[in-house]
């Protein structure tokens, strides 16, 4: 089922060349090396400080920002909007984005079925399928005490897959090609946001008084009916628009890398250790991605240790290290097996993950934190993705929440456009917030609770966690609800006995 398909340059070269022209030159008004705009319609040059007008200014050309642009271009109601994408990432304007690069990238995303469906609807998933990716149809979760485990299978919810692991560079490239292929008024501005003015000035024209005024670091200026902050966890839009937020730094770092093993891997593995979880995620053929959470001191030590020592440490963490394997015939298994009539679940015994043989990429380390803004919208500005919320990576939900934001905001803007409402109006943007904020907050709370629940090694707590593992393994309705919620097919983890 798992296949790695290289990008065929002779089939896709025209798309890549077109995308290179788009990001280097823009579509419509474009920025030249002398920081002047070339207006193809008027046929005249204007200075860099002349004000360009747009309907939507998306600050951040990452995966979530590009997904929003692609979604706006996919709707008949919003494809006529003038969209500016502001991002100074050099890979967006250089050949690096388009060159064939077979080297594994340890920065990956676990894409849920709901996100796959969204990317299919906006036309981006077909480009992902032409590049490196890996579906998985099983997932095993267990902890170091050996008291319990759970195996999730796609067939538990009558699906073929539970998700897909994709390198971030593949997602970025696919969404960028998708934006280029869409026929709508888009302009890439290779700069950074310097300031935003949401207030009317005395000198403003009647039209400008109803627009957000943006100044970029290259000296250019523009106005927009709506500014969308899609610029990540250190959002400049969030800062300039003075959104309040709550945050906490976890006493953990995550170390990520790509590894190779002898046998192909079709399962996502996650084991909870005393310092944090370790995950082994398939990315195709005999390769998988490691996401290992640990203390900052441990991450620093493991980043610089020799490759052989690191491989041994990974195998130790995924196998017998820290504690024994769970036993399929334990007393808890026998007790919970009486609660189910699902023979498939009761026969799914614990399995050992594939043994790692070597590192296939560099090791990267990044700190973990929890951030959530008190509001997602103000007049003429909305936040999506990590700009609005950052969660613990233990369930791989980060980019999926961002795609959910992009989809919801795009639909709200379509609804507003259909009835002629100003797309920067607060009452309209609050509809987006009302849909996404409760769902994102619920997911963040659940992940934070799981992280904290595995931060203590206490006898009673260990027994309680073991009971939760067995309940999820043997009580079929509970297992189905967990899978459907984690896959994005349910916004809230409300339990139904079906």
N, C-alpha and C positions, 0 to 999 in steps of 0.2 A: 504493500500500500504506500509505503514511504518511498518517494523518489526525489532525487536531487536533479533539477533540470537547469543546466547552464543557460545563460542568456545568449541567444543566437543573434550575433551582430548583423548577419545578412538579412534577418527577418525584421529586426527592430531598429536598425540603424537610422531609418528616416525619422522615427519617433525621438530617438536620442539626440539627433542633430537638431530637430525642431525644438526640443526642450532646452538644449544648450543655447539656441538663439533666444528663446523666451527669457531665460534667467539672466543672460548676459545683457540683453537689450530691452526686454520688456515687451508688452503688447500695448498698443496705444501710445500714450506719452512714455518716453523712455529716457533714462539717465545716461548721458555720455561721459567720457573721461573728463570733460571740462565742467561736469556738474550742471549741464544745461538740459532742459526738456525739449524733446523733438515732438511736436504735435503733428501727427500725420494728417489729421483732418484739416487743420488750419494751414499747414505747410509753413509754419514760422517757428523760429526759436524763441524761447522765453528764458529769462534768467532763472537760476536755481532757487531764488527766493520768491518767485512768483507762486501764487497759491493754486494748487491743483485740487479739484473737487471730486470727491468719491462718495459713494453711498456707504460702503463698509471699508474700514481700515483694520485689517487683521495684523496685529503686532505679534510676530512669531511665525516663522515658516517651518516649524517642526511637524511632526506627524499629525497632531491634533489640529493645528492651524491649517495645514494643507487639506485635511479631511473636511473641515468646515468649508473651505473654498470650493472643494470638489462637490460637496453636497449642495451648496448654493447654486452651482452651475448645473446641477442635475435636475433642478426643479423648474418647470416652465414659469413659475411665478417669480422666482428670484434670479433667473439666469440673465436678466437684463440689468441687474444691479452693477454698478461700477465698483470693482473690488481692488483695493491695494493691499499687497502683502509686504510687510516691512520686516526684513531680517538681514543682518550682515554676515550670516554664516558663509564663509568662503566656499564651502562645498556646494552651495546652491548656485554659485556663479562661476565655478571652475569645472574642468573636465573630470575631476575626481569622482563626481557623482555619476558620471556616465561610463567611466572606464570599467572594463571587465575585471573584477577583483574576486578571485576564488578563495582568498584567505579568510578563514572564519573570523567573525567579529563576536566577541563575548557579550556585547550589548544586544540582548534579545528581548522580545515581548511574547508573552503567552496570550494568544488571541482567542477569545471565547466564541462559541457559535453565534451569539448575538452580534458581536463585532464583525465576524466574517460576513454575516448577512447584510450589515450596514455597508461594508466595503464593497460587497457585490452590487448593492443597489446604486452606489455612486460611481461604479465602474472601475474601481481601483484593484479589486481582488484578482482580476485576470492578469494583471501585471505581476502580482505576487507569485502566482502559480507558474510563471515563466522563470522564476529564480529560486534560490535555495530556501526551502521551508520544510516542515515536517509535521504531519498530523499525528495525534496520539489518541488512542481509544481506551486507555486504561490509566489509572492513577492509584498508587499505593502510598498511604500515609501511616506512619508509626512513630513511636518514641523510644528513647534509649532505655527505658525501664524494662522493656520486654513484656509489659502487661497487656498491651493491646495494639491492634492495627485495623485499618480499614482499606478495602480495595473497591474503587469505583470503576465501573465499566460502562461504556456507552450504551450497551444493550439494556442496562438498568432503566434507561429512559427512552428506549426504542430509537436510539440514534446510532450513526455510524462512527462519529468521532466526539471526543470531549473538548477538543481544542486544537490549536495549531501553534507551533513555536516558529517565530520568524525573526530574523536579525533586523535590528532597527534600521540599518542602512538599506535593507531590502524594502521595508515599509516606506521609508522616506523616498527612495527612488521611485517606487510604484505610485505613490500619491503625487509626486512631482510630475511624472509622465501623465498621470490622469488629469491634473490641472492644465497641463499644456494642451492636451487633446480636446479639452472642453471648449466649446465655442461660447465664450462670454468675455466681457470687458474686464481684463485683469492686467495689473501692472505690478511687477516685482521691483521694490525699492531696496537696494542693497545698502542699508544704513541702519542706525539704531534710533530709538525714540529718545529725544532730549527733553521735551516738555509737552504738556497738554493744557489747553485752556478751555474749560467748559462754560465760561462766563462770557456774556456779550460785552463787547467793548464799545465805547462811544463812537469810534471810527468804523465800526463794523457796518457792512452793508446789511440790508434787510435779509438777504439770503444767508450771509455768513453768521448772522446772529442766532440762527437756528442750527448751527453746525459746531461740532467739536473742532478745535483748531490745534493741529499737531506741528511741532517743529522737530526736525531730525538732526542728527549730529553732523550731517554733511552740509547743513545750512538750508536745506530745502524745507518748504512748508506745504501743508495740505490741510484740507478740511474734510470732515466725514460726518454723515448723519449718525453713524454708530462706530465706536471703537471697540474691538474685541481683543481682550488680553489673552493671548495664547502663548505667552512667553515664559512659561515654566515656573518652577518653584521660587525663583528670585525675580518675580514679575516686576518689571518697570511700570507697567500699566497699573498694577495693584498699588504700587507705592505712590505714583503721581496722582491717582484718583482717590487716594486716602481710604482704601478699604481696610477695615479693621479685621484682624484675624487672631486665632489662637494657635499656638504651636508648642511643640515639645521636641526636644532632641532625645532620641533613643540612645542608651549607652551601648550602642552597637554600630558596627560597620558591616557592609556586605562586600565580600570578595567574589568577583565573577571571572570566569575563564571558560574556554572551550577545551574539552578533553576527548580522547579517543579510547575506544574499547574494542575488543575482538568481535563481538556480536552486534548486529543491528539492534536498536532500542526503539520500542513502540510504546513505551510507558513513561509517564511522568512520576518520579519518585520524590518523596519528601519525608525526611526524618527529623524529628524534634530532638535537639541535643541540649545539654544544660545551658550553653551560652547562646543558643538560637538555632533555627532550622537550617538544614542543608537540603538543597533541591538538585536533582539531576534531570534535565529536560532534553528530550531528543530534538536534534536539529537536522537529522538526515544521515543515512548510511550508518557508519560506525562512530558517529560523533554525537556528543551531547554537551549541554551547557551546564555549568555549575554556578549556583547562587548560594553562597555560604555566609550565614550571618554569625557574627562573633564579636567579642570585645575589640575595641580599637587596638589594644596592645597585641592581641592575637593576630589581628588582620595585618598589622605591620610586620610581625615576625613571619607570618606565612607568605607574605608577598615577596620577601627576599630570600626565603629558604631555597635550597636547590630543587630542581625539578623532580628528582627522584624522591626526595624527602616530602615534597608537597603531594606527589601522587600517592605515596604511602599514607599520608595524613588523610587524604580524601577517601581512600579505600577503608581506612580505619573508621572514619566517621560514618560511612555508608553500610558497614558490615558489623562486626562484633564489637567495635570500639564503644566504650562508655557503658555497655550493658549487653545482655543477651538478645537473641532474636525472639520475637513473640512466638508462642506455641499455639498451634491451631486447635489443640485438644485440651486447653486449659479449662478450669472449672467455670470461668466466666464465659468461655465459648459454649460450653454445654448448657449453661443457664440461658443465655440469650438465643441459642439455636432453637429453643423451645418456643420462642416468640415469633418465629417466622415460618412461612410455608414456601418461601423462595429457596428452592433447592440450589439454584445457581449461586446465590450469595453464600449459603452455608458451606458450599464445596470450594470456595475460593480461598485457598490456603496462602499463607505468607510466602513471598518469594524474595530471593536475594537479588539486589540490583547488579547490573553488569560490572565486572571488575575493570577499573581504569588502568590503561597501559601507558599513556603519555599525555603530556600537555600539547595542545594544538594551537594555543594562542598565548598572548601575554596575560598576566593577571592584573586586574583593575580593582581598585578599592574606592568605595564611596560611603559617606556617612548616611545614617537613616534618621528620618524625622517625620513627625505628624503635623500637618498644617491644614487648617480649615478656615476659610473666611466667613465672617458673620453674615455676609450677603453676597450674592453673585452678580447683582445688577444695581446700577445707578443710572440716572438719566444720561443717555448717549454712551454708556459703556457697559460691557458685560465681560465676565471672566469665565474661561473654560479650561479644562484640563488641570495640570499642576499649578497653574496660576490661582485656581480656586481651591484646590485640595491636593494634598500629598499624603499617601497612605503607606503603611508597611508593605514591603514587597513579598511577604510570605505566601500570598495567594495569586500573585501576578496580575492584580486587578488594575494597576495604575493607568495604563494606556486605554484599557477598556472603559474605565469611567470617563476618560477624556473623549473617546469616540461617542459615548452616550451623550455627553454634553453637546458635542458638535451636531449630532443628529437632532437633539431636542431644540437647540437654538435655531437650526436651519428650518425646522418645521414651524416654529413660532414666527420667524421672519416671513415665511411663506404665507401664513395666516394673516399677518398684518398687512402684507403687500396686497393680498387678495381683496381686502376691504378698504384699502387706501389709507391705512394708519401709518404715521411717521414711525419708521423702524427704530428710531432712537428713543421713543416714548417709554417712560418708566413703566407704565401699566402693562405694556406689551412685554417688556423684558422680564417683568416679575412673573409672567406665566412660565417662562423658561426656568426661572429660579424655583418656582413652586414645584415643578416636576423633578428637577435634578437635585436640589439641595437635600431633601429628606432621604432620597435613595443613596446619595454619596455619603451622607453623614452616618447612615445605618451601616454601610459597608466599612467605613473607617472605624466605627465603634466596635464592630465584630472583630476586625483584624487586630485592633489594639487590645481587645480583651483576650484573644487567643495568644498574642505575644506575651502579655502579662501573666496569663495562666500557665505558661511553660517556663516562666522565669524563676520558679521555686521548685525545689526538690524536697517535698514533704510527703510522708506516708499517706495520710488521708487524701491529700490533693492528687497524688499519683493514682490512687484507687479510683477517685472520681473521674480522672481523665481516662483511665482504662475503661470504665463503664461507658463513657461517652463514645470511645472508639468502637466498642462492641455494639452499642446501640446503633451507630451509623452503619456498622457492617451487617447486622442481622435484621434490623427493623426496616423492611423494604420501603414503606411510605416515607420514613425519615430520610433514608438514603436518597430517594428520588427528589425530595424537596431540597436537599443539600446540593445535589448535582444541578438541578434547574436554576437554583439561585446563583450558584457559582458560575454557571454558563451564561448568565445574563438574561435568561428567558423569563425570570421573575424579578421585579424591581425590589421586592421585599421578601424576607425569609419566612413568610407566614406559612404555617404548617397546615396541610390538608391531607386527610387520610383517604387517599385514592389508590 
